[in-house]
Amino acid sequence: MPTKSAEVVESGITPPSKIWLKKPQLVSFVLPVFREANGIIHFGESLIAVMNNLGLGYELLFVEDDSPDESLDRLKELHKQYPSVVKVLSLSRRFGHQASLAAGFEHSRGDVVICMDSDMQHPPELVPFLLWKWSEGYQLVYTRRRKQEGRGQFKELASRLFYQTINRVSEVQLEDGTADFRLMDRLVVDALRRFGERWLFFRGLVQWAGFRRLAVWYDAPPRFAGTSSYTWKRMLRMGTDALFTFSLFPLRLSYTVGGFALVATFLYTLYTLIRWIVAGGEVPGYTSLVLIVSFLSGFNLICLGIVGEYVGRIHEQVKHRPLYLVKERIGFETPLTPVTVAA
């Protein structure tokens, strides 16, 4: 059964934290990092400044996905500057954005967890608004991108097509513009950790899980530095993972088209038989026979490929390999203490 749409609000002015209905004891930030060497320190200091103004306990958990640039070195510098709040997980190889999120969730300790990208396109200034909405009782506060500076029209069109397709054929409903910038109550995070799926698509999983949720509109600024690591190939892979994870539509489409092909073949056979009885003699049809056989052969191969994709995913799932491996942990032994942003 499709999930219901969440309430939607505009991001706006956040009241002072001292008048919130409740405050989190600790806010954990899960921050995947890949090719962000040029902007990661600026992002970290911006987020630290925002959180210091709120006066809440927090930790910044950066998950470095074996980035080929100097991202890890920059994160070590950031940890030396703010050792009480900056923590770093360095993965043994590139496991992907969703696996990086899973690693961060496993290592987070906060009663509130916020995941966001570290390229400044998920603005730190929006964090207080998300926390305020959590204080009002929402267990999942996620964001929807209204527009993004520098985003091409073709990429925007592809994104909308993806969401429309998923919503039509899957058991979850994803609003257009949904991003991996969300706040989750500890109850939601613990629920997500119970999923044993290897093929992760957290945007769909959090919708499937339910809970009291709220969507917040925001405008995404351009990247602070560097270029996006989300190539068309990786975007296509994410779309494929979402489709095969949340839908049986490809399998159902196969036997639906197969059923139509069977009916068409029966009707053509009946037509040929009647023509033979009425006209007599041999019924010409070598070309049509070749076309029909070619079509059915190609369709069978497509069906075999679809079934093979599902079987292959089952094969990978039953191996029970870990989603990620950590080669280095930095800062996890350091107790939490207040910090001050460097001038």
Secondary structure as UniProt FT lines:
FT   STRAND          7..10
FT   HELIX           17..19
FT   STRAND          27..33
FT   TURN            37..39
FT   HELIX           40..54
FT   STRAND          58..64
FT   HELIX           71..81
FT   TURN            83..85
FT   STRAND          86..91
FT   HELIX           97..107
FT   STRAND          112..115
FT   HELIX           124..126
FT   HELIX           127..135
FT   TURN            136..137
FT   STRAND          140..148
FT   TURN            149..150
FT   HELIX           153..169
FT   TURN            176..177
FT   STRAND          178..185
FT   HELIX           186..193
FT   HELIX           202..209
FT   STRAND          213..220
FT   HELIX           232..246
FT   HELIX           249..279
FT   HELIX           286..318
FT   TURN            319..320
FT   STRAND          326..330
FT   TURN            332..333
//
